Amino acid sequence: MKIATFNVNNINGRLQNLLAWLTVAKPDIVCLQELKARQTQFPRTALATAGYGAVWV
């Protein structure tokens, strides 16, 4: 199992960087830091398309 962290520093502004990294790194679990997005702005669909679910508080 591969667990990784990624300091995304604005998930919507850097979504393409995150998706590219996920494709290369292929972690099983990712802990994202500094989302800087409200729950309604979280790109759940883009992450689901990449094969990831999301849980956040």
C-alpha positions as CSV (number, residue, x, y, z in Angstrom):
1,M,0.0,0.0,0.0
2,K,1.3,3.4,-1.0
3,I,0.3,6.4,1.1
4,A,1.4,9.9,0.1
5,T,0.9,13.5,1.0
6,F,0.5,16.4,-1.5
7,N,0.6,20.1,-0.5
8,V,-1.8,21.2,-3.3
9,N,-2.1,24.9,-2.1
10,N,-5.4,25.5,-3.8
11,I,-6.9,22.4,-5.3
12,N,-8.9,24.0,-8.0
13,G,-6.0,26.2,-9.1
14,R,-3.6,23.3,-9.3
15,L,-6.0,20.5,-10.2
16,Q,-4.2,19.6,-13.4
17,N,-0.9,19.3,-11.5
18,L,-2.5,17.0,-8.9
19,L,-4.1,14.8,-11.6
20,A,-0.8,14.5,-13.5
21,W,1.0,13.6,-10.2
22,L,-1.7,11.0,-9.4
23,T,-1.2,9.4,-12.8
24,V,2.6,9.1,-12.3
25,A,2.8,8.3,-8.5
26,K,-0.3,6.0,-8.4
27,P,-0.7,6.2,-4.6
28,D,-3.4,4.2,-2.9
29,I,-4.1,6.9,-0.4
30,V,-3.4,10.6,-0.7
31,C,-3.5,13.2,2.1
32,L,-4.1,16.6,0.5
33,Q,-3.0,19.7,2.4
34,E,-4.1,23.3,1.9
35,L,-7.2,22.7,-0.2
36,K,-8.3,26.3,0.0
37,A,-11.8,25.3,-1.2
38,R,-15.2,25.1,0.3
39,Q,-16.9,21.7,0.2
40,T,-19.1,22.8,-2.6
41,Q,-16.0,23.8,-4.7
42,F,-14.1,20.5,-4.1
43,P,-13.5,18.8,-7.5
44,R,-15.0,15.4,-6.5
45,T,-15.9,14.5,-10.0
46,A,-12.4,15.0,-11.4
47,L,-10.9,12.9,-8.7
48,A,-13.5,10.2,-9.1
49,T,-12.7,10.1,-12.8
50,A,-9.1,9.6,-11.9
51,G,-10.1,6.7,-9.7
52,Y,-10.1,8.3,-6.3
53,G,-12.8,9.0,-3.7
54,A,-12.6,11.8,-1.2
55,V,-13.3,12.4,2.5
56,W,-12.6,15.7,4.1
57,V,-13.6,17.8,7.1
